[in-house]
Amino acid sequence: MSTEVSLVSPIRSIHFEVGSVRRAASLPVLPSRGCRKSRFLYLSSKAPCWDSKISRGGDRKPMASVAAGWSDNLLVHDLCTAALTSAVALGLLKFWEELAKLRVFEEKLSRKLVHISIGLVFMLFWPLFSSGSQAPYLAALAPGINIIRMILLGLGIWKNDALVKSMSRSGDYRELLKGPLYYALTLTIATAVFWRTSPVSLAAVCNLCAGDGVADIVGRRFGHQKLPYNRNKSISGSIAMASAGFLASVVYMHYFSLFGFIEESWGLVLSLLVVSVASAIVESLPISTELDDNLTVPLTAVLLGSLVL
C-alpha cells in the first residue's frame, strides 16, 4: 500500500508515492499572468497558478463591474487631486496677498510675482491626475474658480483691496476684468482643451507666465534702450521674455516627458524657441499694449504652436 504526500507551494509542486518507484515532480516555477506554459515547463498537472482564480468565472466579478469600480476610483482620485490643486493655488494667492499687505515687495513687482508663479506652480500638479477622460476638466477647476473670483472682484460684488492691489496695475478693481481674467481663461483653456500631452499648452502657459512676467521685471530695471517702434517696450525686456518663456517651456517639456506625456526632441525644442520668439515680438508691438498682453501672448502661442508644435 502506498501513501501519497503532496507538497504544494507558490514556488514548486512535488508529488511522491512512498513505497513506489514512481516519482513525479514539477520544475520550479514563477508566477506568471495566465501561467503560460510556453514560458515555463510543467511536468505536473497540479502545478500552482497564482492567477487560477481569474480563470474561474465564479471567483471574479463581471468585467463591467470591475470597469465601473475602476472608473469610480479614477473619479475620486481626480476630485481629490483637483481639490488639492485648487487649495495650493488659492493658498499661493493668499500668500502673495499677505505680502502685499505687509508691503514686502514693491507693488508692481508683487503683481508680477503672482503672474509668474500661479500658472507655473499649477502645471506642476498636472501629472498627479489620472489618464481618465474627466481629468483635464477636473484639473481646470482651479483656474475656473479663479475666473469666477476675477468676475466678482471686477464687478465690485466682492471687495478685497489687498487682492486687487496684488493683481492690478492701477489698483482699480475693474482692471481685473481684463488682464487677470484673460490670465485665468488661458490657464483654463490650456488645461481643459490641450492638457498635458500637448506642447501647445505648456508653450501658452510658459510664455504667458514666465515670459511676460520676467519681461516686465527686467524691462523696468534695465530697459533703458527702447524699441524704435514702441517706446513703452525695451530691447532688454523683449530679449528677457523670449529667453524666459523658452527656458520655462523646455523645463516643462522635460518634466512632462519624465511621465511619458510628451516626447522630447531637438525638433520640439526648436519649435518652442520659434513660439517664444514670436510671442515676444507680438508682446513688443503697440497693439499688445492696447489689447493687453495677457490676451495677445497666449493667443499667439496657441495659434502658432498649433502649426509648429
Secondary structure, DSSP 4 states (H G I P E B T S, - for coil): --EEEEEE-SS-EEEEEETSS-EEEPPP----TT--TTTS--S-TT---TTGGGG-GGGS--HHHHHHHHHHHHHHHHHHHHHHHHHHHHHHHHHHHHHHHHT-S-HHHHHHHHHHHHHHHHHHTGGGS-SSTTHHHHHTHHHHHHHHHHHHHHTTSS--HHHHHHH-SSS-GGGGGTHHHHHHHHHHHIIIII-TT-HHHHHHHHIIIIIHHHHHHHHHHH--SEETTEEEEEHHHHHHHHHHHHHHHHHHHHHHHTTTSS---HHHHHHHHHHHHHHHHHHHSHHHHHH-HHHHHHHHHHHHHHHH-
